[in-house]
């Protein structure tokens, strides 16, 4: 066979060589694959053309061990794996040895607990390969985060509109990552593809079964039914639309137990809600309101049966719950998604589950960049606001203290638009809050925006006597100590964040209006910045071909309400 045309080395987690996969190109144009492994022959270690012991190790096992927090891309074949590294630099790329033929012989355990994206070859064997890996992972962990890459629907070329050109022809049979590189795809071009067009979730085949029984209840596609007795026979009484209880949740101290649920609303959108078990006591009205508000259909005559369904549930899977967003060890938790890797899934679970989160995603990252990010160019205050909003996740690692930035200037100068642009990093218009609040309420807001940004509009709406205390509290990063009904100290709320404020006057002038005086600690925690950029257009210096500053401001407001949340998610994807 001559010399191999390609050699792929398999290593263990410490980086020591386990063996090689050799590719030989035959004169006939065909290829053949041969394993080369180490064997003990009468006490002598020798290389032999023999297969690896079962279970087979994954390719790049040393990189999987060295980068435990990074997501994993699984392709088919070592050649594709080497090519895909440049297309997905934030992923550890691996493959099962011998591809589709030997998935059942591969040790997939290093993939458990990690975010996995599978890129199948464009053929029947490739799709079978992806399905086998996905189902194997879901069988071992029903909450595994597994997605499969869709076939590329675009060309690796940008049109005049700055977007990718559509793919008008079917991709060839067997198309893989190596072919994509040869075609001209790069990591930068792949970033233009919207996430929902790039990949889709792999669901367990067991979840696709129409019906199963859980205690005294039957669950199928038409709903959850209580099994009751009537005249000696079992009858099914519908209590709600389909609601699957998929995991038990608890915190790191094995307290605050809850139930993780999944269900679809009337439009078919999938919802995932963590229900604290403490809400099952009493009337249960609080948890039912949340489920109803999210689109679950409940027969209120059977509300007690619904509570009993929750109480009897004993799912095998476990998840770790936290009660605040932000960093928790090596994962970052937002209301709808957790970023990073942990030995078990981490979710947000709070008793006030009826509170509507202001965090959310609308549109695509490229749209935010085009319609909002580009408009920040040449506008120093907008750029500063965006930078402040992006800083929150880095405060922990940088050990930087909390603080605030106050844009001070006349009414209608565009100050609130700077807040809206900053807020669009993480969510919609609900991210912009008012100064008109109490000290207790501001502590709750700070906890809700931990490790991100808090945007407070119009300082003048808060009493001068409270303004200084609020600024000091936000900068201090901790709520006041309070007693519970037994006289014991309640746990204090804590937060890390930078906050952005607006107002026609500064903190010192506002407090002085009521005879107050700014303490040094208060003034340091809220830096005063003139909102007027001295260009005759209020806070703006560049209105990007708009007719007036007001027109530019109105357009900007429309854009931040249309496109938001994608920048924060993209940032966390790259910092985990």
Residue pairs with C-beta under 8 A, 6 or more apart in sequence:
1 24
1 26
1 32
1 34
2 24
4 22
4 23
4 24
4 34
5 23
5 24
5 25
5 31
6 22
6 23
6 78
6 79
7 20
7 21
7 22
7 23
8 20
8 21
8 22
8 23
8 59
8 78
8 79
8 82
9 17
9 19
9 20
10 17
10 18
10 19
10 20
10 21
10 52
10 57
10 59
10 61
10 97
11 17
11 18
11 60
11 61
11 62
12 18
12 57
12 61
12 62
13 61
13 62
13 64
13 65
14 62
14 65
15 62
18 37
18 38
18 52
18 57
19 35
19 36
19 37
19 38
19 52
20 35
20 36
20 37
21 33
21 34
21 35
21 36
21 78
21 97
22 33
22 34
22 35
22 36
23 31
23 32
23 33
23 79
24 31
24 32
24 33
24 34
25 31
26 32
33 98
34 49
35 49
35 50
35 51
35 52
36 47
36 48
36 49
37 47
37 48
37 50
37 51
37 52
38 45
38 46
38 47
38 48
39 45
39 46
39 47
39 48
39 50
40 46
41 48
52 97
54 105
55 105
55 106
55 107
56 96
56 97
56 98
56 102
56 105
56 106
56 107
57 97
57 107
58 64
58 94
58 95
58 96
58 97
58 106
58 107
58 108
58 110
58 111
59 78
59 81
59 94
59 95
59 96
59 97
60 81
60 92
60 93
60 94
61 94
61 110
63 92
63 93
63 94
64 72
64 92
64 94
64 110
65 110
67 92
68 341
69 330
69 340
69 341
69 576
70 90
70 91
70 92
70 341
70 576
71 90
71 91
71 92
71 114
71 115
71 116
71 117
71 341
72 91
72 92
72 93
72 94
72 111
72 114
72 115
72 116
72 117
73 84
73 88
73 91
73 92
73 93
73 94
73 117
73 118
73 119
74 93
74 94
74 95
74 96
74 111
74 116
74 117
74 118
74 119
74 133
75 81
75 84
75 93
75 94
75 95
75 118
75 119
75 176
75 177
76 95
76 96
76 99
76 100
76 119
76 120
76 121
76 126
76 129
76 176
77 95
77 99
77 121
77 176
78 95
79 178
80 95
80 119
80 121
80 176
80 177
80 178
81 93
81 94
81 95
81 177
82 93
82 178
83 176
83 177
83 178
83 180
83 181
84 91
84 93
84 119
84 177
85 93
86 181
86 186
86 187
87 177
87 180
87 181
87 185
87 186
87 187
87 190
88 117
88 187
88 190
89 187
90 573
90 574
91 117
94 111
96 102
96 103
96 106
96 108
96 129
96 133
97 105
97 106
98 105
99 125
99 129
100 121
100 125
100 126
100 128
100 129
100 132
103 129
103 132
103 133
103 136
104 132
108 133
108 136
108 137
108 140
111 137
112 137
112 140
112 141
112 144
113 141
113 144
113 341
113 342
113 343
113 344
113 345
114 145
114 341
115 145
115 341
116 133
116 134
116 137
116 144
116 145
116 146
116 147
117 146
117 147
117 148
117 149
117 199
118 130
118 133
118 134
118 146
118 147
118 148
118 149
118 202
119 130
119 148
119 149
119 176
119 177
120 126
120 127
120 129
120 130
120 148
120 149
121 129
121 174
121 175
121 176
122 151
122 171
122 172
122 173
122 174
122 175
122 176
123 173
123 174
126 174
126 176
130 148
130 202
131 202
133 146
134 146
134 148
134 202
135 202
135 204
135 205
137 144
137 146
138 144
138 146
138 202
138 203
138 204
138 206
139 204
139 206
141 317
142 204
142 206
142 207
142 246
142 247
142 316
142 317
143 246
143 247
143 260
143 317
143 319
143 345
145 345
146 201
146 202
147 199
147 200
147 201
147 202
148 199
148 200
148 202
149 198
149 199
150 197
150 198
150 199
150 200
151 171
151 175
152 167
152 171
152 180
152 185
152 193
153 166
153 167
153 193
153 197
154 164
154 165
154 166
154 167
154 192
154 193
155 164
155 165
155 166
155 167
156 164
156 180
156 183
156 184
156 185
156 186
156 189
157 164
157 165
157 184
158 164
158 165
158 189
158 192
159 165
162 370
163 192
163 366
164 189
164 192
164 193
172 179
190 198
191 365
191 366
192 366
194 364
194 366
195 364
207 244
210 220
210 221
211 218
211 219
211 220
211 221
212 218
212 219
212 220
213 219
214 245
214 309
214 312
214 313
215 309
215 312
215 313
215 314
216 226
216 227
216 308
216 312
217 224
217 225
217 226
217 227
217 239
217 309
217 312
218 224
218 225
218 227
218 236
219 225
219 242
219 243
219 244
220 242
221 242
222 238
222 241
222 242
223 238
223 239
223 240
223 241
223 242
223 297
224 238
224 239
224 240
224 241
224 242
224 243
224 306
224 309
225 236
225 237
225 238
225 239
226 236
226 237
226 239
226 302
226 305
226 308
226 309
227 234
227 235
227 236
228 234
228 235
228 236
228 237
229 235
237 302
237 305
238 299
238 302
239 298
239 299
239 302
239 303
239 305
239 306
239 309
240 291
240 296
240 297
240 298
240 299
240 302
240 306
241 263
241 264
241 296
241 297
241 298
242 263
242 264
243 261
243 262
243 263
243 291
243 296
243 309
244 261
244 262
244 263
245 259
245 260
245 261
245 309
245 310
245 313
245 315
246 260
246 261
246 262
246 315
246 317
247 259
247 260
247 315
247 317
247 318
247 319
247 345
248 257
248 258
248 259
248 260
248 313
248 314
248 315
248 317
248 318
248 319
249 256
249 257
249 258
249 259
249 260
249 274
249 318
249 319
249 320
249 321
249 347
249 349
250 256
250 257
250 258
250 318
250 320
250 321
251 320
251 321
251 322
251 323
252 320
256 276
256 278
256 321
256 323
256 349
257 276
257 277
258 274
258 275
258 276
258 277
258 321
258 349
259 274
259 275
259 277
259 310
259 313
259 315
260 272
260 273
260 274
260 275
260 315
260 319
260 347
261 272
261 273
261 274
261 275
261 291
262 270
262 271
262 272
263 270
263 271
263 273
263 291
263 294
263 295
263 296
264 270
264 271
264 295
265 271
265 294
265 295
265 296
266 295
266 297
267 295
269 295
271 294
271 295
271 296
273 290
273 291
273 294
273 353
274 321
274 347
274 348
274 349
274 353
275 287
275 290
275 310
275 353
276 287
276 349
276 350
276 351
276 353
277 310
278 351
279 286
279 287
279 351
279 353
280 287
280 307
280 310
280 311
284 303
284 306
284 307
286 353
286 354
287 310
287 353
288 298
288 303
288 306
289 354
290 353
290 354
291 298
292 298
293 354
298 306
318 344
319 344
319 345
319 346
319 347
320 342
320 344
320 345
320 346
320 347
321 346
321 347
321 348
321 349
322 328
322 333
322 346
322 347
322 348
322 349
323 348
323 349
323 350
324 333
324 348
324 350
324 447
324 448
324 450
324 495
325 333
325 334
325 335
325 348
325 359
325 448
325 449
325 450
325 451
325 452
326 332
326 333
326 392
326 393
326 450
326 451
326 452
326 495
326 496
327 393
327 396
327 451
328 346
329 342
330 340
330 341
330 342
330 576
331 338
331 339
331 340
331 341
331 342
331 346
331 576
332 338
332 339
332 340
332 393
332 451
332 572
332 575
332 576
333 339
333 346
333 347
333 348
334 348
334 359
334 568
334 569
334 572
335 348
335 357
335 359
336 357
336 359
336 360
336 361
337 569
338 345
338 346
338 347
338 348
339 569
339 572
339 573
339 575
339 576
340 572
340 576
341 576
356 430
357 427
357 448
358 426
358 427
358 428
358 430
358 431
358 448
359 426
359 427
359 431
359 452
359 565
359 568
360 427
360 428
360 564
360 565
361 564
361 565
361 566
361 569
362 428
362 562
362 563
362 564
362 565
363 562
363 563
363 564
363 566
364 563
364 566
365 566
365 567
365 569
365 570
367 562
367 563
367 566
368 424
368 563
368 564
368 566
368 567
371 559
371 562
371 563
372 421
372 424
372 556
372 559
372 560
372 563
373 386
373 567
374 544
375 382
375 544
375 552
375 556
375 559
376 382
376 383
376 386
376 421
377 383
377 542
377 544
378 541
378 542
378 544
379 533
379 539
379 540
379 541
379 542
380 533
380 541
381 407
381 418
381 529
381 531
381 533
381 539
381 540
382 417
382 418
382 421
382 539
382 540
384 405
384 418
384 529
385 407
385 418
385 419
385 421
385 422
385 500
386 421
386 422
386 425
388 405
388 422
388 453
388 498
388 500
389 422
389 423
389 425
389 426
389 452
389 453
389 500
389 568
390 425
390 567
390 568
390 571
391 400
391 453
391 498
392 449
392 451
392 452
392 453
392 496
392 497
392 498
393 451
393 452
393 571
393 572
393 575
394 400
394 575
395 402
395 451
395 496
395 497
395 498
396 451
396 496
401 475
401 477
402 474
402 475
402 476
402 477
402 495
402 496
402 497
402 498
402 499
402 525
403 475
403 498
403 499
403 524
403 525
403 526
403 527
404 471
404 474
404 475
404 498
404 499
404 500
404 501
404 525
404 526
404 527
405 498
405 499
405 500
405 501
405 526
405 527
405 529
406 459
406 500
406 501
406 502
406 503
406 506
406 507
406 526
406 527
406 528
406 529
407 415
407 418
407 419
407 500
407 501
407 502
407 503
407 529
407 531
407 539
408 502
408 503
408 504
408 505
408 506
408 528
408 529
408 530
408 531
409 415
409 504
409 530
409 531
409 532
409 538
409 539
410 504
410 531
410 532
410 538
411 504
412 538
413 531
413 532
413 538
413 539
414 531
414 537
414 538
414 539
414 540
414 549
414 553
415 502
415 503
415 531
415 539
416 432
416 457
416 458
416 502
417 539
417 553
417 556
417 557
418 500
418 502
418 531
418 539
419 432
419 455
419 456
419 457
419 500
419 502
420 429
420 432
420 556
420 557
420 560
421 556
421 560
422 453
422 455
422 500
423 429
423 431
423 432
423 453
423 455
423 560
423 564
424 431
424 560
424 563
424 564
424 565
424 567
425 453
425 564
425 565
425 567
425 568
425 571
426 452
426 453
426 564
426 565
426 567
426 568
427 564
427 565
427 568
428 560
428 561
428 564
428 565
429 560
429 561
431 453
431 455
431 564
432 455
432 457
433 445
433 454
433 455
433 456
433 457
434 456
434 457
434 458
434 461
435 456
435 457
435 458
435 459
435 460
435 461
435 462
435 467
435 470
435 501
435 503
436 458
436 461
436 462
437 445
437 462
437 470
438 466
439 466
439 469
439 470
439 473
439 480
442 470
442 473
442 474
443 473
443 479
443 480
443 493
444 493
445 454
446 454
446 473
446 474
446 477
446 479
446 493
446 495
446 497
446 499
447 479
447 493
447 494
447 495
449 495
449 497
450 494
450 495
450 496
450 497
451 495
451 496
451 497
452 497
452 568
453 497
453 498
453 499
453 500
454 474
454 497
454 498
454 499
454 500
455 499
455 500
456 499
456 500
456 501
456 502
457 501
457 502
458 502
458 503
458 504
459 467
459 501
459 502
459 503
459 504
459 505
459 506
459 507
459 510
460 503
460 504
460 505
460 510
462 470
463 514
464 510
464 511
464 512
464 513
464 514
464 516
465 511
465 514
465 516
467 507
467 510
467 511
468 507
468 511
468 516
468 518
468 519
468 522
471 507
471 522
471 525
471 526
472 519
472 521
472 522
472 525
473 479
473 480
474 497
474 499
474 525
475 521
475 522
475 524
475 525
475 526
476 525
477 494
477 495
477 496
477 497
478 492
478 493
478 494
478 495
479 492
479 493
479 494
480 492
481 489
481 490
481 492
482 489
482 490
483 489
483 490
484 490
501 526
502 531
503 510
505 513
506 528
507 518
507 522
507 523
507 526
507 528
508 518
508 523
508 528
511 517
511 518
512 518
531 538
531 539
532 538
532 539
533 539
533 540
533 541
535 541
537 543
537 549
537 552
538 549
540 549
540 552
540 553
543 549
543 551
543 552
544 552
546 552
546 555
